[in-house]
């Protein structure tokens, strides 16, 4: 463990930091600096990369400049899930950015055995992830406009709302063009990167796995390096069921956890429905489980889990996917 652990609370305009000794957990220094590249680089000059380790919450793009600076200068740093940090603290009185920075550093020292250093994804992976997120946002907007358009077409039978219909049709066409442009750019990035291209080709050969699922799996797993165990990725997606029992009186249903990547689960569920229709082996599995009295969505969830296992198996070996007859 490094001698000094620096916890950083990130906000839009500023960074609150607190430096603790890793052995005595005593405050060495604390302060606030501007969340700006030049300021961060100057501040990092005061630390020795052999002695200091940084810990910060995963706050999205607000921490991008800091992470880039830490990576560029070769510092070791941890990314901490905000919810995990919050639940680990127990009962707390009061909240401030300065106090949060202390708590982040303290968490990193206490849980050092569970933390792994964070490594920034490649530029192509980072771009691809941004495009995947943007595509999902545009698709949601497109569905909203389409639903509104249908409602106004019905309303137009009694009230003249042709102007609204015309505007929404223009919006819908514009969104569809944007989605098509984003998808074209995603394909361009994948084809330009040999590692991404190789993984994409192998994964899309699996029945039920189309371009959207393949691209999203690649970005979520950092091209299958972030998750070594497919079962952990299933848990991340909300596909792994957990028991709910305690003693002799509590006997709840086994179910998936509410903490999950909802968008990832949604696309894998759609892929599972496609696989059940076109993959003989998974179709037989689905029909057998339904005949045993299992609920439709429970079986579809199990099929989605099988897709994850196939995706990881194919992505991590050289053999192509082979379609089985039963």
Number of C-alpha atoms within 10 A of each C-alpha: 12 15 13 24 29 28 32 28 26 22 14 12 10 15 23 22 27 26 24 23 19 22 12 8 16 13 16 12 11 16 12 14 13 14 20 14 14 11 11 17 17 9 11 15 10 8 13 11 16 12 13 20 25 25 27 24 21 17 16 8 10 16 19 15 16 21 20 15 16 20 15 11 12 11 19 19 23 20 18 19 12 14 10 11 16 14 9 11 12 8 8 7 5 6 8 9 17 18 15 21 26 24 19 26 28 24 19 25 23 12 10 13 9 7 15 12 12 15 14 14 15 11 9 16 21 14 15 24 20 13 17 20 12 14 21 14 12 17 15 12 16 20 13 12 18 16 11 14 19 13 12 18 16 11 13 14 9 8 10 12 14 13 9 15 18 11 11 19 15 13 16 18 12 13 20 16 12 16 20 13 13 18 18 11 15 21 16 13 17 20 15 11 12 11 11 19 15 14 21 23 16 19 26 19 17 20 21 22 23 17 15 17 21 21 24 20 23 22 21 19 13 18 20 19 12 15 16 12 12 18 17 13 23 23 18 19 24 22 29 19 16 12 12 11 12 9 6 6 7 9 11 10 11 12 14 17 15 9 10 15 16 13 13 18 20 15 18 29 22 15 21 28 19 16 22 21 14 13 19 15 14 23 18 15 17 21 14 13 16 14 10 8 8 13 11 12 11 17 18 23 21 19 24 28 25 17 23 22 17 16 24 19 16 20 21 13 10 10 10 14 17 10 12 9 9 10
